[in-house]
Amino acid sequence: MYGDGLFETIIIQEGLIKFEQYHKERLMAAMSAMNLVLDKNLTINSIFSSIGQLVQKEKQLSSRARLQVWRASGGLYTPQSSDCDVMATCIPYEPIEVSSKRKASFAQTVRLSKTNWSAFKTISAMPYIQAGMEKTQRKLDELILLDHQDHISECTSSNLFWKQKDTYFTPSLETGCIDGIMRRHVIHQFEINNVKLEIGEFSKKELLQAEEVFSTNVTGIQSLLSIDEYQFNTTLSIIPLLEL
């Protein structure tokens, strides 16, 4: 009743869960941060096994699953326990690994801040809902959210990266952005391919000096072609390294 829970958006392709280990790690970290405890008959591994069985049962080998974990009822604003309930659903899904968004700008109505749970996908997603509404009202394809110190944080439902010369940049979790699954994958691919990456707190001015800008979430990569009047490259040079 109070949005006291979290969720994972999971992509299944040909019956296999993409980035399964990353999802498990983030789920365990999120549950610890929110003081949620699984029933003794459940484990993280058994939950993900059940998602695989659900996909097989529904005969949807390419699926988008939602795993939701929330606190059991009782106690109003003072929970009586750390027990939680778990639900998984899935729908058919057509993979979209690389796409583009033409018009982006900076959010005017929403600011993010770091908390013990800001890196996780909580079911109380009010900032992102409000940002999504602003995006629609302003007839934009994407909106870039800032933190309370005007640092670049993330997009409405994805993390943000950009390239200037031979270096890539992405905001730190200190800005309140989600610790995205695809963000982890991109950072890992940069590491193993010795690609220069800076993770930190950056201003709008630094972003607008970029040559390439792209957002990432578990569904894939989206290039941003413009932010306000600033134009960026239409081709992303990093795509061949990402092993999507």
Summary of the structure (lengths in Angstrom):
residues: 244
radius of gyration: 18.5
end to end distance: 37.3
largest distance: 55.2
contacts: 748
relative contact order: 0.15
helix: 26%
strand: 35%
